[in-house]
Amino acid sequence: MTLRVAAFVLCLALSATALADSAPVVAAPDAAGPAPSSATALQQQARVRLFGSNLVRLSLRANALEQGGKAEMVSVEGRSAGSVTPIGALFSMARKNDNVTIGMPASFATRTLNENTRFGAKPFYHEVAVEPGQHVTISANFDGPNRRCIPVAAAGQSRDALRYIGGPSVSFTAEPGTDYEVSFGTDGQGCGITARQLLADGSATPLRGERQRQRSPQTGKVDGAHLYTFLFRPGSVYYRGTGESANLELQTDDAAHTDAFESAMREIAARPGTQMCIVAPGFDYKSPLFDRLKRVLDEQAKDFPAIVEPIDSMRTAQQTEEHVPTTFMAAAEYCQVAALVAFLRKEPGAAEAL
């Protein structure tokens, strides 16, 4: 088959989601971000800075999707702070609400930390390392008996309804060598949680993120089409199912991995309902793994749903600032809209499936 290009009526649709952080920009690194060229680069840990206080608890859960693996949790809360341990066995690593750092860049949030002392709160932060590619969920709540944090969107609901609503949470897949900041906020009635990507110069930008798919209450599986997003950059490819809370596949793009990658692509292409959105440096991009993916797609039926999008076009549509690196999360958000534009005429139900 021939890869098709999504129509670029996307610019207006996606520009509404483009957000800019107010922190000053000190430097302008390569807009495409670091291009991993070896397995070592893909193994660089992601780092997360969690802001807590003596009144607020933030909990990070990782590794929960690994088959046969143990879920791991970090808890940042008043009076003590948890270390990364199997869930159900949290141990205190500090007796005071002190900041714990592993070398993440200082930011506007850390420089103004002591200004956030309303209602007697004593803010602090802990930085933790996360294995790259893992699906991470961070939730927030008040620390103390009989106190719950209700999301702002649910603040007006009845007491009976609120009984079953948990605190706010945010999920993302941690990318190699990427830093994140996560903090809690409240307007006195409801509360919320905010995640940002922290850049090397200490500035930050809100995280991009795809819309999560609903799972069947009977089977626990996502019904309908399964959109796979691919992000190719020189030396690497990241991919996973979009909106399905999956871990991120990280692959070095070299000749040594071509056969295994082609086999994996054949398996994915054969699954019922598979769609593919491939974000790459350009339409004429060539690499060992990109060429193998194209070979697999060329063998599919003419109407197999797959599109290729240049990175520069994606960044323009999303109004990404020059100093902000390209991320897989941006590609996943973009691909959900691009797939709707490209496949809607072929599949009238695509709007509900993606």
Summary of the structure (lengths in Angstrom):
residues: 354
radius of gyration: 21.1
end to end distance: 22.6
largest distance: 64.2
contacts: 1119
relative contact order: 0.19
helix: 23%
strand: 28%
